Amino acid sequence: MELKRAKQILSSSADIEVKYQDASVWIDEVMEDGQTAVVHLRGPLEERSQVSIADLQEG
């Protein structure tokens, strides 16, 4: 995923599916470095991870 699209998804009110390593995640924050984002799995677990934006896939 590109940085611009990650920021668009983060600011959108729509429910846009994003996947990280075949798991559906929410983007919580795009980091200032422009290379990573903080995400958490959709569902009851709120464990957050910092991952490369390039490893995120839409849909």
Residue frames as qw, qx, qy, qz and C-alpha x, y, z in Angstrom:
[[0.000, 0.891, 0.454, 0.000, 0.00, 0.00, 0.00],
 [0.375, 0.480, -0.038, 0.792, 1.15, 3.55, -0.62],
 [0.212, -0.195, -0.488, 0.824, 1.44, 6.14, 2.16],
 [0.270, -0.041, -0.139, -0.952, -1.19, 8.41, 0.57],
 [0.610, -0.242, -0.610, -0.444, -3.77, 5.59, 0.48],
 [0.495, -0.251, -0.719, 0.418, -3.04, 4.57, 4.08],
 [0.032, -0.136, -0.297, 0.945, -3.71, 8.16, 5.18],
 [0.441, -0.114, -0.367, -0.811, -6.95, 8.26, 3.14],
 [0.618, -0.274, -0.728, -0.112, -8.18, 5.04, 4.77],
 [0.362, -0.203, -0.605, 0.680, -7.25, 6.30, 8.24],
 [0.108, 0.147, 0.163, -0.970, -9.23, 9.53, 7.77],
 [0.404, -0.159, -0.617, -0.656, -12.22, 7.86, 6.08],
 [0.550, -0.144, 0.471, -0.675, -15.46, 7.18, 7.94],
 [0.844, 0.190, -0.325, -0.381, -16.09, 4.18, 5.65],
 [0.790, -0.351, 0.501, -0.038, -15.31, 0.61, 6.72],
 [0.596, 0.658, -0.438, -0.141, -12.45, -0.18, 4.34],
 [0.963, -0.232, 0.111, 0.075, -10.92, -3.64, 4.67],
 [0.216, 0.794, -0.562, 0.082, -7.15, -3.69, 5.10],
 [0.986, -0.140, -0.077, 0.039, -5.09, -6.86, 5.41],
 [0.015, -0.768, 0.631, -0.107, -1.69, -7.53, 6.94],
 [0.022, 0.287, -0.958, 0.020, -0.29, -11.02, 6.37],
 [0.361, -0.243, -0.816, -0.381, -3.79, -12.30, 5.45],
 [0.220, -0.499, -0.707, 0.450, -5.32, -10.93, 8.68],
 [0.000, -0.784, -0.378, -0.492, -7.93, -8.16, 8.62],
 [0.462, -0.291, -0.356, 0.759, -6.67, -5.10, 10.54],
 [0.005, 0.963, 0.269, 0.016, -7.59, -1.52, 11.43],
 [0.505, 0.377, -0.145, 0.763, -5.08, 1.26, 10.82],
 [0.420, -0.754, -0.401, 0.308, -4.75, 3.25, 14.06],
 [0.153, -0.903, 0.146, 0.375, -1.99, 5.65, 13.12],
 [0.759, 0.546, -0.036, 0.353, 0.42, 6.46, 10.31],
 [0.654, -0.534, -0.032, 0.534, 3.83, 7.16, 11.82],
 [0.060, 0.923, -0.111, -0.364, 5.79, 10.34, 11.08],
 [0.398, -0.405, 0.676, 0.469, 8.50, 8.36, 9.29],
 [0.581, 0.480, -0.210, -0.623, 6.02, 7.75, 6.46],
 [0.359, 0.332, -0.854, -0.175, 7.11, 4.11, 6.28],
 [0.211, -0.131, -0.940, 0.233, 5.17, 2.45, 9.09],
 [0.501, -0.414, -0.184, -0.738, 1.69, 2.35, 10.60],
 [0.210, -0.103, 0.828, -0.509, 0.23, 1.15, 13.89],
 [0.602, -0.093, -0.532, -0.589, -2.50, -1.46, 13.31],
 [0.386, -0.151, 0.799, -0.435, -4.61, -3.86, 15.35],
 [0.034, -0.154, -0.948, -0.276, -6.59, -6.95, 14.41],
 [0.518, -0.261, -0.212, -0.787, -10.30, -6.55, 13.83],
 [0.714, -0.290, -0.634, -0.064, -12.13, -8.21, 16.69],
 [0.621, -0.758, -0.190, -0.052, -11.91, -8.38, 20.47],
 [0.752, -0.284, -0.014, 0.594, -8.12, -8.27, 20.73],
 [0.118, 0.992, 0.049, -0.010, -6.71, -4.76, 20.83],
 [0.690, -0.408, 0.291, 0.522, -3.02, -5.67, 20.62],
 [0.385, 0.904, -0.058, -0.178, -1.31, -3.10, 18.43],
 [0.784, -0.102, 0.338, 0.510, 1.69, -3.63, 16.16],
 [0.134, 0.811, -0.239, -0.517, 3.86, -1.27, 14.15],
 [0.760, 0.199, 0.566, 0.251, 4.16, -2.59, 10.59],
 [0.211, -0.202, 0.455, 0.841, 5.49, -1.46, 7.25],
 [0.502, 0.503, 0.154, -0.686, 2.87, 0.38, 5.16],
 [0.360, 0.428, -0.686, -0.466, 4.22, -1.48, 2.12],
 [0.052, 0.017, -0.996, 0.066, 3.05, -4.76, 3.74],
 [0.393, 0.373, 0.557, -0.629, -0.58, -3.59, 4.01],
 [0.019, 0.144, 0.773, 0.618, -3.08, -4.55, 1.31],
 [0.456, 0.116, 0.167, -0.867, -6.52, -3.09, 0.67],
 [0.804, 0.126, -0.169, -0.557, -9.45, -5.48, 0.38]]
